[in-house]
Amino acid sequence: MLRCVLWVFCCLVVIGCAKPPLMEAKSSVVAKPAAPKDPDQALFDQIRSGAYQIGSAIDAIESVRKTTKEIASREAGATQKALVMITSQLDAAGKALVEFSDEPPTFEEFKKNFSAQDERRLKAIDAANESLNDLRDAQDIVGDLLDSHPPEPENTELDNADSDLEECVQAVQDAIKAMGGKVNSPDS
């Protein structure tokens, strides 16, 4: 009887220490991403998604530009100059993107000139990264203004503009990623 109990105990220990073959097989298998079935369609989807994201970014940039321009109209001196500089940075950010916010042509037209469309996508990524640099410069200026502890309501308006600028940055980064591009780091 004692032998049977010891034998069962040993079997349970051995079974408990061993990895089941099914579990081991699952953990060693790494799924490979599927290649797109139609590269033309994949590029078309990237450009279309990027154009949508760029359009959203332009709208967000314009909204922040209007806000900073309005605040600047009530200010004077160095604060006004800084706000005008922010507006200028936002203008540059928006202008860099405008050319690439249009919907791509139909898929059939797109396929006829695939290489030109890919070149346009690459230019859009470069323009978006350029816009991103302008937005980051505007963020730096807003940050400097906030560090100077302006009185209310300017402090709240600048804080809101800073949050809105962060949304602009995110929208541009999303556009770059949607087009299959790499977002440049702030130091580039």
PyMOL commands that set and color helices and strands:
alter all, ss='L'
color gray80, all
select helices_A, chain A and resi 2-17+21-28+39-74+77-98+107-112+114-147+154-178
alter helices_A, ss='H'
color red, helices_A
deselect
rebuild
show_as cartoon
